[in-house]
Amino acid sequence: MKKLNRKDFTFPERPVRVLQFGEGNFLRCFIDWQLDILNEKRGLDAGVVVVRPIDTDFPPSLNTQDGLYTSILRGFDEEGQFQDQRRLISAVNREISVYSEYEEFLSLASLPDLRFIVSNTTEAGIAFDEADRFEMAPPGTYPAKLTRFLFERYRLTKGDPDKGFILLPCELIDYNGEKLKEIVLKYASLWKLEEGFIIWLEEGNTFCSTLVDRIVTGHPGTDARGLIEELGYEDDFIATGEFFHLFVIQAPEAVAKELKLPCPGLNIRIVEDLKPYKVRKVGILNGCHTAMVPVAYLAGQDLVKDSVEDPRIGKFISRLIDEEIIPCLGLPEDYVKEFADSVIGRFRNPYVKHQLLSISLNSMTKFKTRLLPQFLNYQKTRGAVPPLISFALASLICFYRGERTKDGRVETYELKDDLCFLELYRELWQETPGDAAAAEKLVTSVLGQEDHWGTDLTKLDGFVSLTTGYVLDILQKGMEETLDGIFKC
């Protein structure tokens, strides 16, 4: 069967208008999918250059398929009608590696039509590291790489404010655009870059905060062969996801004009303040994902759908939402409850085979951004720690042991997080705690990571003992029996 390549199609050569940091499934099934539709329906005429921001050759480059790939979106629309949409995405022109092609990366700053910069480097990606230097090729963090690129643009255009960018970060942190701008300015100060560059950053560039919402499961795995037979061509980069999507951009109306919005079939909203959307989505959908992963995976589940349909785990998620998340979001209950009900329905989508392990990437940071705000709000307003979020954290601590028992067999699995957390847990889990004192020492070490949590969680009354008890129960009884004890299933 023929492999995807542009010679077999008549796609137009589009000018590079978008620089995209991140080659992963989400951006390809969300941002690039939307750009492809805007190109077709609204004449945006935007080609994308994808920048691989980390030093790895896996997965292979999109260049092996001339940037082409297929998105497959399945699920129910607002009218309850099932949708199955397949689209051959042609918006991506090529991919480059910032590590092996650094000079080529910088040269992109000279492209006259380049206008948008998008990114998805996970919650841990928008970070500052004072060890980064201007002369590094490249600097380590995404914001440092971006600062270097922006300075190159400033230098080549002699500070022309009309040659700045609209930046659309998609990382799931509060006001990601404002945070990204703050760190870029911090690097400009650290590197002692000229004042004119600072003025150009402020006057010529628009850092938009965004909210993104679509469950993307990525490569279809065992279903790939059948889908390829249906499509009629080989595609190593098929990206699957749910039909639902929402893209909220906090920006002036001029951004809508440049994106040629509105567009039929796209749910893109330009708003003055995205906070209500952000709080609702991150707290419920992303918070549930992060709480679910360690509980469900240690209970022997592998997929989100199977997890929410398990009576124990389904009850855990429902009570977590109703008792500890919704009351602590500070939003009207009907507005939040309706969204929560829709989220559970999306989790049950039989066509979205969302692997729990794929959600587990950077779980320590995800727990902090997605669940800790509700945890602290609950503790502040009720004078006690929330038992279910506490149980989720205890489960996460056990998850970082790197092994589970399924069908009577011990399985090991790969943990993916920042090296500092992997090393912390590797040291803590050298031996399985055999008694309460040892378990308490382990728990205290995790909860006492003040630099990470932003506060010393060991000082919260009863939190260490509650979490320690949960950890011991999970280790000694197993996840299913522990859940039975909590909920009397």
N, C-alpha and C positions, 0 to 999 in steps of 0.2 A: 504494500500500500504506500502511496506517495506521501512524503513528509511535507509539512507546511513550508512553503517558500513564496516569496512575492512574485516570482516569475509566472506563477500559475494564475495570478489575479491582476486586476486592473486598478488597484488602489492608487490614488493620486499621491505624489510626493509632497508631503505637508511640511511647511516651515517649522523649525523647532521653536515652539512657544512655551513649552513646559519642561522644567528640570525636575526630576522626581528622585528623591533620596529614598531608596528602598525598592527591591525587586520582588517582594513577597506577594503571596496570594491575595492579601486584603486589598492592597492598592490596585492590583491588576483587576480585581473583581468589583472594585468600588469606584475609585477615581478614574482609572483608565477606561472603564466601561462607560462612565458618564461622559468623559471627554469624547469617546467614540460616537456616542449618540448626539452630543452637541455638534460635532463635526458634520454628521449626516443631516440632522434636522434643522440646525440653526446656522450652519456655515461658519463655525468657529475657526476651522482650518488650523487646528493645533496639533503639531507633532510633538512627541514626547521622547526625551532622552532619559533613560533610567540610569541612575548612578548606584552601583552596589557599594554601600557605605562601610561594609566590614571586609576584613581580609580573609576571604574564603572563595574557593572555586566550586562550592556545592550550594545549591543545585547549579547545573550548567547554565551558561549565559543564554539569554533570550535571543542572542544573535544567531544561535544554531537554527532558529526558525524565522530569521529576518524580523524578529520582534512580534510575529503573529502568534496568536493563541486563541482558544475558544473559552468563552464564559458560558456556564450552564446554570440557570437560575430557576429554582422550582419552589412552589409554595402557593399559598392562597392570597388572593387580593382582598381589598376592603369589602367587596361584595360576596366574598366567600367562594369565588370561582378559582379553580385550580389553574395555575399558570406554569408553563414549561417553556422557557425562553433560551434559545441557543444563539450566540452571537460570535462571529469571527471578528476579533478586535484587531484593528489595523492602526490604531493611534500611536503605538510605540514604534519609533523609528529604529532605535538601537539601544544597546546597554553597554556601559563602560564600567570598569572597576577603578575606584578612586585610589586604590593602592598600587595596582600595576600600570595604571594609565593616568598618573597624577597630572602631568603636563597637559594631556588631552583634556582632562577634567577642567583645568584652569582656562584652557583655550575656549571653552564653551561660553565664557563670559563675554566673548566678542560677538556672539550671534545677535544680529540686530533685532530679530523678532522675539527674542526670549523675553517673556513677561511674567510667567507664573513659576513659583517654586512650591512643590508639595513634598511632604515627608511622612513616613511612618517608621520610626525607629524604636518603638515600644515606649512604655512609660519611663523606662530607665534611660532613654536616648537623649532627652533634653536635659543635659547635665553640664556642669562646669568642672574643669580640671585645670588647676593652676600650673600643672606640669606641661600643658600644651604650649607650643611655641609657634610663632609665625612662620619660621623657616622650616618646620617639620614638613615632610612630604609623604603622607599628609599628617596633620594633627590628629589626635585621638578621637575626641568626641564629635558628634554631629554638629553642634553649634560652632565648634572651632573650625571645622571644615567649611561650614557655611560662611562664617566670618571671613575666612581667607578668600572664598569665592566672591563674596560681596565686595571686598576691597579690590579684587582684580577688575570687577565691573566698574567700580568707581574710578579706578586708575585709567582704564581704557576709554571711558566716556568722558573723562575730565570732569567728573562730578555732575553730569547733566541729570537734573531731577526727573526728567521725562524718561530716563533709561533705567529707573529703579524697577522693583518687582512687587507683585502681590504674592505674599507668602501664605500658604494654607497648610500649616502643620496638622496632622491627623492623630498625633499621639494623645492617649487618653489621660491627660492631666488637666487640672483646672486652668482655664484661660491659657491654653497652650501657646497662642500667638504672643500674648503679653510676656509669658515666661521666656519664650525663645528670644524675643527682642531684648529682654533684660540681660540674658546671658551673652548675646552677641555684643551688646554695649560693654559688658564686663570684659570680654576678650579684647575689644578695641582699646579699653583702658589698660589692661594688662600688657598689651603689645605696644602701647604708646603710639597708636596710629594717629595720624594728623586730625586736627579739629574739623577740617573740611569733610572728612569721611563721616564723622559723627553727624554733622549737619545733613549730609546726603542721606544717611540712614533714616533720620527723622523725617525729612521733607520729601524724599523721593521713593520711599518704600512703605507699603501697607502690610503690617503684620496682623493677620486676621486670626482670631480665636475660632475654633470650629468644634463641632460635635459630629461624629460619624456613627452610623448605626446600620449594620448589616452583618448577619452571621455568615461568615465565609469559611467553608470547610476545606478549600484548596483542592488538591489533586484527588480525583475520585477513587483512587486505590484499586480495589478488586473490581469495581464497576467500570474501570477505564476501557477494558477491551471491548465490552459491549457498546459503549458510547462511541469509541473510535470506529467500530463497524458501522454504526448509524451515520456518523459524520462523513465517512468515506475518505479520511486522511489520517495519517499519524500525527499526534499532537502530544508532546511530552509535557506541555504546560497548561493543560485543561484546568480551569479554576471553577469550582462549583460553590454555590451558596444559595441562600434563601432569596425568594422573590422580593420580600420587603426591603426597603432601603430608606434612609433619611440622612440628609446632609445639611446641617445648620451652620451658617457662617455669620459670625458677628462682624459686620463690615458696613461701610457706607454704601448707598445705593449705586454709586459709580461702579462698584465691583460687579453688581448684577448686570450692568450694561456691558461691561467688558466680557463677561461670561456668556452674553447673549441670552439671558434669562428673561422670562420663564421659558421652559422647554417641555413640550408634551412628553409624558412618560417619566419625567424626572422629578423627584421630591427634594428639591434644593430650596432652602429658605434663607433669605438674607434678613437678619434681625438686628435690633439694637443691643439686646442682651440675651445671650444664650443660656444664662444660668438655670432657668427652670427646666429647660430641655436637658441640660448637662446633669443636674442633680438627679433627675428622674431616671435617666438612662444609665448613668454610671452606677448609681446606687442600687437599682433593681436588676437590670440585665447583667451588667458586668459584675456587680456584687454577688449575684447568684452564681454566676459562672465560677468565680474565685472561691466561694464558699463550697460549692458543689464538688469541685475537682478532687480534693484530698479525701473527702468523705466517701464519695461514690467510687473512686478508684481503689481505695483500700477495702471497699466492700465487694470488689470484684467486677465492677462495671468498667466499660471502656468508652461508651458513647453517651452523649448528653441525653438523647431521646430515651434510651433504656434506663438511664438514671432517674429521670423525673417520673417514669412510669413504674419504677420500683416503689412498693408501698411505703417502705421505711424512708427512703431518700426523698420521695415525693412529699411525704409529710414533713420532713425536716425543712425542705425548701419552702413549702407553703407557710409553715409557722414562722420561719425566719423572715419572710417578706411581711407577713401580717403583724407580727409581734415586735420586731426589732428594726426593720428597715423602714417601712412606710411611716410609722410614728415618729421617726427621727429625721425625716427629710425636710420637714418644714414646708410642705406643699399641700394644697387642697386634696383631701382624701379621695374624692371621686375622680379627680384628674390622674392621681397616682394609681389608684386601684384598677382603673380601666386599662392603663398601660401594663400593669403587673399581670393581669389576666391574659393580655395579648402576648406577653413574653412567654408565659407557660405554654400557650398554644404554639408559638414559634419553636420552642424547645422540642415539642412533640412532632414536628414536621418529619414525616417518614423519609423524605428525600434529603434531609440535611444530616449526614452521618458525621457529626462533630466529635472528633476524638478528644477525650478528656486530656490526654497528654499534650495535645497541641495547644490547649488553653493554659497549661501549667507553666509556660515560659515566663520567667521573671515573676513568680508568684509572690515573692516577698514584697516587691514594690507594688504589685497589684493589690495585695491585701491592704497595704498602707493607704493607697489612693482610693480604693473602692469600698472598703469596709470599716477602716479605722474611724472615719468621720462619724458614721452612725454609732459605732461602739462608744466613742467619747461623748456624743450627744446623749445617748441612753444613760451612761454612767453619771453625767452631769445632772440630768433632769430627774433621775430616779434614785440616785444615790447607791446604785449597785451595778455591777458589771453585767452585760447582757449574756445570758447563758449559752445561747445558740451561736452567736458570733464567737464567743470564747471557745465553744466546742469546735467550730470551724478552724480556729487558730491552732488548737491542740492537734487536730487532724493534720493540719499543714506541717506542724513540727514532726509528726510521725511520717508524713509523706516524704519528707527530706531524709528519711532513713534510707530510701532508695530500694525498698523491697516490700512485697506484699505476698499474702497467701491467697491463691485462687484455685478452687477445685482440689484442695488438699496439697497443692504444690507451691513451693516458695519461688517467686519470680523476682528478678531484679529489673530495674528500668533506669533509663538515663535521666538525670536531673539537668535542667537547663536554667541557669540563673547567673548573676554576676559572680565572679570568682570569689569575692569576699564571703558571700553566703555559702557557696559550695564548700569552701575551706572550713568555715565555721561549723557547718553541719557534719562534715567529714570527721572533724575532731570530736564533736559532741557525741556522734553515734559510733565511735570506735567500739564501745561496748553497750549492749542493751541494758538500760537501767533495771536492776533486779529488785529494787525496793523504793519506797517513797522518797527517801533522802536523796538517792541518786537521780531519780526522776525530777525532783524539785530543783536539783542543781542544774540539770539540763534546761528545764523550763525557765529558770531564773536567768540563765545565760542568754536565751533568745529574747525574753521580754525586756531585758536590761540593755538592749542595743539602742541606746538613746539617740545616737547619731542617725540611725535609720528611722525609728518611730517618731522622732521629734519630741519625745518625752520618755521618762523612765516608767514603763508600764508595771514594773514590780512594786511601785508605790501605791498602786490602786488596791484598796482594801479587798482582800479575798481573792484577787485575780490569780496569784501564783498557785494558791492551794487548789482552786477550782480547775485551772488548766492542768496542773499536775495530776489530779484525780482522773481527768479525762484521758490523759496520755497513758496512765497506768491501765485504765480499763481497756483502751484500744489495743495495747500491747498484750495484755493478759487474756482478754475475752474475745478479741476480734471486733471489727467494726459493726457487724450486724447485731451481735449480742449487746454491744454497747448502746446502739440506737434503740434496741428493744427496751433496754433499761431506762432510757431517757423518755421514750414516748409510750411505753407499755403497749407496744403494737400487738 
